[in-house]
Amino acid sequence: MKILEMAYDAGDSPNVSNVDNDSITCTNEYCVSDEDYLAMIEDYIFPTPYEWVLISLHVTVFIVGLVGNALVCVSVYRNHSMRTVTNYFIVNLALADFLVILVCLPPTVLWDVTETWFFGSLTCKLVLYLQSVSVSVSVLTLTFISIDRWYAICHPLSFKSTAARAKTSILIIWLLSTLVVLPEAIVLDTRKHPLPLDTLYLTDCTYTWSENSTRIYQLFLLLFLYVAPFLLMAVAYYQIAKVLWNKNIPGSSETNHHPSRTAVSKQNGRNGATVRLITVNPSCEGQIQSRRKAAKMLIAVVVIFGLCYLPVHLINALRYTVGLPQTPATTVVSLISHWLCYANSSINPIIYNFMNGKFRKEFKNFLCCYCCRSSYMSRHGNNATGNKYRFTTSVTQMENINLTTIEKT
């Protein structure tokens, strides 16, 4: 057995004298008391130094992910001007990330480190099912965003994107995700490791159907939730970038394909020459710049998603096709790949903060409001409860106050 072989590699034989025969566990050529045997298992599953580093990274992802994705939702809720079709999809993505971090990260990091599922059969089904649903929602949301942006920029006259259609698409995304990964909730169950003792240690949460069925299902998820969506998104964003960076937005201009310019002809009375004046239309130019920034942000989100999920999909593909040997190196790579999946759920709000001015502004407004309210409450105690309304108004809303009215007063 793995544990006993590790314990007695040096040739030490256990001292089993003065031990009751009923409390002795024997494997292969060695015998050891039940208490010592359990102690060896506990020593085996106890985190190693590099696993403590991994735990600290998960804690960082947990805090950043919960705060960041909550800020995304609050920002869109507080600022009515941010309630666009694309931002509805971004909020849906943030909700999926928030769910997977809150529900799935704590038990799975404990499972990865200790190689033991401590939470029973029902939680085994529920946690891994919700995790798969969240991944499906994330990738389908990114796919729907790319399709929506492709229609809006490349074919603006063929399809009109509306908030109602976005909400319908979000409902379809969640319904499709719950159905695609439904086998997770059906066939997942706990399975005890074949230990000589009746113990919860080294219990696994795994598929209960045949290995061939597992292989087919994993390859299906690889194609449906990774390969096909990213091929579609790559084509869509390539065409979007081609249009935006060539300033060739269909439907935005009927003259010379220059959406940011207006041509005016004027007759010169002295020599009869025609002077052609070309003026820049600031609104169209601003629209192009805005769309470029949005496209850059969305492309960054898609690329980061692809990079974070590539290792885990690659490992699963190798494991269920050619077979992947269990070595210390593959174990470390597997743990890091799992962490990257959770890290992706926390990195999107950081991308929004750096690449979207409206999100950055709302993040600052909310944090400043929260800090001011906390500072005021700490200074004034219970007497400040009547003045809480001073800090409940968004700074963005304050900017909309009519300044002429203030001047008159």
C-alpha positions in Angstrom: 0.0 0.0 0.0 1.2 3.5 -0.8 1.2 4.9 2.7 2.9 2.0 4.4 5.5 1.8 1.6 6.3 5.4 2.1 6.5 5.0 5.9 8.9 2.0 5.8 11.1 2.7 2.8 14.1 2.9 5.2 13.6 -0.7 6.3 12.2 0.2 9.7 9.7 -2.4 11.0 6.9 -1.2 13.3 6.9 -2.1 16.9 3.7 -4.0 17.6 4.6 -5.4 20.9 2.1 -5.0 23.7 -0.6 -4.2 21.2 -4.0 -5.9 21.2 -4.4 -8.1 18.2 -7.8 -6.7 17.4 -6.3 -3.2 16.9 -3.5 -4.2 14.5 -3.7 -3.5 10.7 -1.6 -5.6 8.4 -0.7 -4.8 4.8 1.7 -6.7 2.7 4.5 -7.8 5.1 4.0 -5.1 7.7 1.7 -4.8 10.7 0.9 -1.6 12.6 -1.6 -0.5 15.2 -4.8 1.2 14.0 -3.8 4.4 15.8 -0.4 4.5 14.1 -2.0 3.6 10.8 -4.5 6.6 11.1 -1.6 8.8 12.2 0.3 7.9 9.0 -2.7 8.7 6.9 -3.2 12.0 8.6 0.5 12.8 8.1 0.1 11.9 4.4 -2.9 14.2 3.8 -1.5 17.1 5.9 -0.5 20.0 3.6 3.0 20.2 2.4 4.9 23.5 2.2 4.1 24.0 -1.5 0.4 23.1 -0.7 0.3 25.9 1.9 1.4 28.3 -0.8 -1.4 27.0 -3.0 -3.9 27.4 -0.1 -2.8 31.0 0.3 -3.3 31.6 -3.4 -6.8 30.2 -3.2 -7.5 32.5 -0.2 -6.4 35.5 -2.3 -8.6 34.4 -5.2 -11.5 33.9 -2.8 -11.3 37.4 -1.4 -10.6 39.2 -4.7 -13.2 37.2 -6.6 -16.0 37.8 -4.2 -15.3 41.5 -3.8 -14.6 42.2 -7.5 -17.6 40.3 -8.9 -19.9 41.9 -6.3 -18.6 45.3 -7.4 -19.4 44.5 -11.0 -23.0 43.8 -10.2 -23.4 46.8 -7.8 -21.8 49.1 -10.4 -24.3 48.2 -13.1 -27.2 48.3 -10.6 -26.3 51.8 -9.4 -25.5 53.5 -12.7 -28.5 53.4 -15.1 -26.3 54.5 -18.0 -24.3 51.3 -17.7 -27.3 49.0 -18.2 -26.3 48.1 -21.8 -26.7 44.8 -23.5 -23.0 44.0 -23.2 -23.0 44.9 -19.5 -26.0 42.6 -18.8 -23.9 39.7 -20.1 -21.0 40.9 -18.0 -23.2 40.9 -14.9 -24.3 37.4 -15.8 -20.6 36.4 -16.1 -19.9 38.0 -12.7 -22.8 36.1 -11.1 -21.5 32.8 -12.4 -18.0 33.6 -11.2 -19.3 34.7 -7.8 -21.2 31.5 -7.4 -18.3 29.2 -8.3 -16.0 31.1 -5.9 -18.4 31.1 -3.0 -19.8 27.6 -3.3 -17.1 25.5 -5.0 -13.7 26.9 -4.1 -13.6 26.1 -0.3 -14.6 22.4 -0.5 -12.6 21.7 -3.7 -9.3 23.2 -2.4 -9.6 21.1 0.7 -10.3 18.1 -1.5 -7.3 18.8 -3.7 -4.9 19.2 -0.8 -6.1 16.3 1.4 -7.2 14.0 -1.4 -10.3 13.5 0.7 -13.9 14.5 0.2 -15.3 15.2 3.6 -18.7 16.5 2.8 -20.8 13.5 1.8 -22.6 12.3 -1.3 -25.2 15.0 -1.7 -22.6 17.8 -1.5 -20.4 15.9 -3.9 -23.1 16.0 -6.5 -24.1 19.6 -5.8 -20.7 21.3 -5.6 -19.3 19.7 -8.7 -22.5 20.2 -10.6 -22.7 23.9 -9.7 -19.0 24.3 -10.7 -19.7 22.7 -14.1 -22.8 24.9 -14.6 -20.8 28.0 -13.8 -18.1 27.1 -16.3 -20.7 26.4 -18.9 -22.5 29.8 -18.2 -19.2 31.6 -18.4 -18.1 30.2 -21.8 -21.6 30.5 -23.3 -21.9 34.1 -22.0 -18.6 35.0 -23.7 -19.9 33.3 -26.8 -23.2 35.2 -26.8 -21.3 38.5 -26.2 -19.1 37.8 -29.2 -22.1 37.1 -31.4 -23.9 40.2 -30.2 -20.9 42.4 -30.8 -20.4 40.8 -34.2 -23.9 41.6 -35.3 -23.8 45.1 -33.8 -20.5 46.1 -35.5 -20.3 44.0 -38.7 -24.0 43.8 -39.5 -25.8 46.6 -37.7 -28.8 46.6 -40.1 -29.5 42.9 -39.8 -30.1 42.6 -36.1 -31.0 45.0 -33.4 -29.7 44.1 -29.9 -32.1 45.0 -27.1 -32.1 44.5 -23.3 -35.1 42.2 -23.6 -33.2 39.9 -26.1 -30.2 40.0 -23.8 -32.3 38.8 -20.8 -33.8 36.1 -22.9 -30.4 35.0 -24.1 -29.2 34.9 -20.4 -32.2 32.7 -19.5 -31.3 30.3 -22.4 -27.7 30.2 -21.3 -28.6 29.1 -17.8 -31.1 26.6 -19.0 -28.7 25.1 -21.5 -25.9 24.9 -19.0 -28.0 23.1 -16.4 -29.0 20.5 -19.0 -25.6 20.0 -20.6 -23.8 19.1 -17.3 -26.8 17.3 -15.8 -24.9 14.0 -15.8 -22.6 15.5 -13.1 -25.5 15.5 -10.7 -26.6 12.0 -11.6 -23.5 9.9 -11.8 -21.2 11.7 -9.3 -20.9 10.0 -5.9 -18.4 9.4 -3.1 -16.2 6.3 -3.2 -14.1 5.2 -0.4 -10.5 4.2 -0.9 -9.9 0.5 -0.3 -8.2 0.9 3.1 -8.0 -1.8 5.7 -9.7 0.5 8.2 -13.2 2.0 8.0 -12.3 5.7 7.8 -13.4 8.7 5.8 -9.8 9.6 4.8 -9.0 9.4 1.1 -12.7 9.2 0.1 -13.1 10.4 -3.5 -15.9 12.2 -5.3 -15.9 10.6 -8.7 -18.0 9.2 -11.6 -19.9 6.0 -10.9 -20.4 5.0 -14.5 -17.9 3.1 -16.7 -14.5 4.5 -17.7 -15.5 4.6 -21.3 -18.6 6.7 -20.6 -16.5 9.1 -18.6 -14.1 9.4 -21.5 -16.9 10.2 -24.0 -18.5 12.7 -21.6 -15.2 14.5 -20.9 -14.3 14.8 -24.6 -17.8 16.1 -25.3 -17.3 18.8 -22.7 -13.9 19.6 -24.2 -15.5 20.2 -27.6 -18.7 21.9 -26.4 -17.3 24.1 -23.7 -13.9 24.9 -25.0 -12.9 24.1 -28.6 -16.1 25.1 -30.5 -16.8 28.3 -28.5 -13.2 29.6 -28.9 -13.1 28.9 -32.6 -16.4 30.8 -32.9 -15.2 33.7 -30.7 -11.9 33.8 -32.6 -13.6 34.3 -35.9 -16.1 36.8 -34.5 -13.5 39.0 -32.9 -11.2 38.8 -35.9 -13.9 40.3 -38.1 -14.8 42.8 -35.4 -11.2 44.0 -35.1 -10.9 44.1 -38.9 -14.0 46.4 -39.2 -13.2 48.7 -36.2 -9.5 49.2 -36.9 -10.2 49.9 -40.6 -13.0 52.3 -39.7 -15.3 50.4 -41.9 -18.4 50.1 -39.9 -21.3 49.1 -42.2 -24.3 51.4 -42.0 -22.5 54.2 -40.2 -21.9 56.2 -43.4 -23.0 56.3 -47.0 -20.2 58.4 -48.3 -16.7 57.1 -49.0 -17.0 54.7 -46.1 -15.6 57.3 -43.6 -17.9 57.3 -40.7 -15.9 59.9 -38.9 -15.9 62.5 -41.7 -18.4 64.7 -43.5 -17.7 66.1 -47.0 -19.1 69.5 -48.1 -18.5 71.1 -51.5 -18.4 74.9 -51.9 -18.2 77.0 -55.1 -15.5 79.7 -55.2 -17.0 82.8 -56.9 -13.7 84.4 -58.1 -12.1 81.6 -60.1 -15.0 79.0 -60.3 -13.0 76.4 -58.4 -14.7 74.0 -56.2 -13.4 73.7 -52.7 -14.1 70.4 -50.9 -14.2 70.8 -47.1 -13.9 67.7 -45.0 -14.8 68.0 -41.4 -14.5 65.4 -38.6 -17.7 64.3 -36.9 -16.7 64.0 -33.3 -19.7 61.8 -32.3 -18.9 59.1 -34.9 -15.2 59.2 -34.0 -16.0 58.9 -30.4 -18.2 56.0 -31.1 -15.5 54.2 -32.9 -13.0 54.8 -30.1 -15.6 53.5 -27.6 -16.2 50.4 -29.6 -12.5 49.8 -29.9 -12.0 50.0 -26.2 -14.9 47.7 -25.5 -13.6 45.2 -28.1 -10.1 45.2 -26.5 -11.6 44.5 -23.1 -13.8 41.7 -24.3 -10.9 40.2 -26.3 -8.8 40.3 -23.2 -11.5 38.5 -21.2 -11.7 35.8 -23.8 -8.0 35.3 -24.1 -7.5 35.1 -20.3 -10.4 32.7 -20.1 -8.8 30.5 -22.7 -5.4 30.5 -21.1 -6.7 29.8 -17.6 -8.8 26.8 -18.8 -6.4 25.4 -21.3 -4.2 23.4 -18.7 -7.2 21.7 -17.1 -8.8 20.8 -20.4 -5.4 19.5 -21.7 -4.9 17.4 -18.6 -8.4 15.9 -18.8 -7.9 15.2 -22.5 -4.6 13.4 -21.9 -6.0 11.6 -18.8 -9.0 10.2 -20.6 -7.3 9.3 -23.9 -3.7 8.3 -23.8 -3.6 8.1 -20.0 -1.7 10.3 -17.6 0.7 8.8 -15.0 0.3 9.9 -11.4 3.6 11.4 -10.6 4.5 14.3 -8.2 5.0 16.6 -11.2 1.6 15.8 -12.7 0.0 16.3 -9.3 1.5 19.8 -8.9 0.5 20.7 -12.5 -3.1 19.4 -11.8 -3.3 21.5 -8.6 -2.1 24.6 -10.4 -4.5 24.1 -13.3 -7.4 23.9 -10.8 -6.2 27.1 -9.2 -6.1 28.8 -12.6 -9.8 28.0 -13.2 -10.7 29.8 -9.9 -8.2 32.6 -10.6 -10.1 33.3 -13.9 -13.2 33.9 -11.9 -11.5 36.7 -9.9 -9.5 38.3 -12.7 -12.3 39.6 -14.8 -13.2 42.5 -12.5 -9.5 43.5 -12.6 -9.7 43.6 -16.4 -12.8 45.8 -16.3 -11.1 48.1 -13.8 -8.1 48.7 -16.0 -9.8 48.7 -19.4 -13.2 50.2 -18.8 -13.5 53.8 -17.5 -17.1 53.5 -16.4 -16.4 50.4 -14.3 -13.3 52.0 -12.9 -15.2 55.1 -11.9 -18.0 53.2 -10.3 -15.6 51.0 -8.4 -13.9 54.1 -7.0 -17.3 55.8 -6.2 -18.6 52.8 -4.3 -15.4 52.2 -2.3 -15.1 55.9 -1.5 -18.7 56.0 -0.4 -18.2 52.9 1.7 -15.1 54.2 3.4 -16.6 57.6 4.1 -19.7 56.0 5.6 -17.6 53.6 7.7 -15.4 56.5 8.9 -18.4 58.6 9.8 -20.2 55.9 11.6 -17.1 55.0 13.6 -16.7 58.7 14.7 -20.4 59.4 15.5 -21.6 56.0 16.6 -25.3 55.5 17.0 -26.0 59.3 16.5 -25.0 58.8 12.8 -27.9 56.5 12.0 -30.2 59.4 11.2 -27.7 60.8 8.7 -27.0 57.6 6.8 -28.8 59.0 3.8 -25.9 61.4 3.2 -23.7 58.5 2.0 -26.3 56.4 0.1 -26.4 58.5 -3.0 -24.1 57.5 -5.8 -21.4 60.0 -6.8 -22.5 59.3 -10.4 -26.0 60.4 -9.5 -24.7 63.5 -7.7 -22.9 64.5 -11.0 -26.3 64.7 -12.6 -27.5 67.6 -10.3 -28.5 70.7 -12.2 -25.7 73.1 -11.5 -27.8 76.1 -12.4 -30.1 75.3 -9.6 -27.2 75.2 -7.1 -26.0 78.6 -8.3 -29.4 80.3 -7.8 -29.5 79.1 -4.3 
